[in-house]
Amino acid sequence: MDSPDFLIIPLLQGFSWFDDGLQAYLEAKGWPHVTRPQSMVMVQVVRGVTRPSDIARNLGVSRQAVHTTINQMVEIGLLDLQDDPGDRRSKRVVIAPDGQKMRTAAQQAVAELSAELERRIGKAHVDALRAAFAADWGAPMVEFD
């Protein structure tokens, strides 16, 4: 029996292609290894999500897991925790100076990876991917018959 054409498989393969390339680029430039959870936390912070509880909700993981990941990133100098001016009981996550430098390197990596993907599959396909992922997919499906 042929396996169905599950869209999730190439989606995850594409994500892994980019993330693996990003990690290899950063390590080649002398940056410490960053785990996939650390990458995902960094993406959230870059997007402006700075409260650990919001990061956890966006990533669909526990607050404890996010705190562990954030603390690891603080230890290696990529993130800092600061008092939240809007809620003195809370902390917010900010990118540390070394994290900003790594972010610049990561942006260069993504530009190079995107250019390589265009060479491999063509600009029209990359543009179509961008358009498809930028489209409003609506809320996730949570109810099924």
JOZIJO-V720141 format. One record per residue. N is the residue number from 1. SS is DSSP state (H for helix, E for strand, - for the rest). NEAR is the number of other C-alpha atoms within 8 Angstrom. Layout:
BEGIN
n=N ss=SS near=NEAR
n=N ss=SS near=NEAR
END
This chain:
BEGIN
n=1 ss=- near=2
n=2 ss=- near=3
n=3 ss=- near=4
n=4 ss=- near=4
n=5 ss=- near=4
n=6 ss=- near=6
n=7 ss=H near=6
n=8 ss=H near=6
n=9 ss=H near=7
n=10 ss=H near=8
n=11 ss=H near=8
n=12 ss=H near=8
n=13 ss=H near=8
n=14 ss=H near=8
n=15 ss=H near=8
n=16 ss=H near=8
n=17 ss=H near=8
n=18 ss=H near=10
n=19 ss=H near=9
n=20 ss=H near=8
n=21 ss=H near=10
n=22 ss=H near=12
n=23 ss=H near=10
n=24 ss=H near=8
n=25 ss=H near=10
n=26 ss=H near=15
n=27 ss=H near=10
n=28 ss=H near=7
n=29 ss=- near=6
n=30 ss=- near=6
n=31 ss=- near=8
n=32 ss=- near=6
n=33 ss=- near=7
n=34 ss=- near=7
n=35 ss=- near=6
n=36 ss=H near=7
n=37 ss=H near=7
n=38 ss=H near=11
n=39 ss=H near=9
n=40 ss=H near=9
n=41 ss=H near=12
n=42 ss=H near=8
n=43 ss=H near=8
n=44 ss=H near=11
n=45 ss=H near=13
n=46 ss=H near=8
n=47 ss=- near=6
n=48 ss=- near=6
n=49 ss=- near=9
n=50 ss=- near=11
n=51 ss=- near=10
n=52 ss=H near=12
n=53 ss=H near=8
n=54 ss=H near=9
n=55 ss=H near=14
n=56 ss=H near=13
n=57 ss=H near=10
n=58 ss=H near=7
n=59 ss=H near=7
n=60 ss=- near=6
n=61 ss=- near=9
n=62 ss=- near=8
n=63 ss=H near=10
n=64 ss=H near=6
n=65 ss=H near=9
n=66 ss=H near=14
n=67 ss=H near=9
n=68 ss=H near=8
n=69 ss=H near=11
n=70 ss=H near=11
n=71 ss=H near=8
n=72 ss=H near=8
n=73 ss=H near=11
n=74 ss=H near=11
n=75 ss=H near=7
n=76 ss=- near=6
n=77 ss=- near=11
n=78 ss=- near=14
n=79 ss=E near=12
n=80 ss=E near=10
n=81 ss=E near=9
n=82 ss=E near=8
n=83 ss=E near=10
n=84 ss=E near=10
n=85 ss=- near=5
n=86 ss=- near=4
n=87 ss=E near=8
n=88 ss=E near=8
n=89 ss=E near=6
n=90 ss=E near=8
n=91 ss=E near=12
n=92 ss=E near=11
n=93 ss=E near=12
n=94 ss=E near=10
n=95 ss=E near=12
n=96 ss=- near=10
n=97 ss=H near=8
n=98 ss=H near=9
n=99 ss=H near=11
n=100 ss=H near=10
n=101 ss=H near=8
n=102 ss=H near=11
n=103 ss=H near=8
n=104 ss=H near=8
n=105 ss=H near=9
n=106 ss=H near=11
n=107 ss=H near=8
n=108 ss=H near=8
n=109 ss=H near=12
n=110 ss=H near=10
n=111 ss=H near=8
n=112 ss=H near=8
n=113 ss=H near=11
n=114 ss=H near=8
n=115 ss=H near=8
n=116 ss=H near=8
n=117 ss=H near=10
n=118 ss=H near=11
n=119 ss=H near=8
n=120 ss=H near=6
n=121 ss=H near=8
n=122 ss=- near=9
n=123 ss=H near=8
n=124 ss=H near=6
n=125 ss=H near=9
n=126 ss=H near=11
n=127 ss=H near=8
n=128 ss=H near=8
n=129 ss=H near=8
n=130 ss=H near=8
n=131 ss=H near=8
n=132 ss=H near=7
n=133 ss=H near=6
n=134 ss=H near=6
n=135 ss=- near=6
n=136 ss=- near=4
n=137 ss=- near=5
n=138 ss=- near=4
n=139 ss=- near=4
n=140 ss=- near=5
n=141 ss=- near=5
n=142 ss=- near=4
n=143 ss=- near=4
n=144 ss=- near=4
n=145 ss=- near=2
END
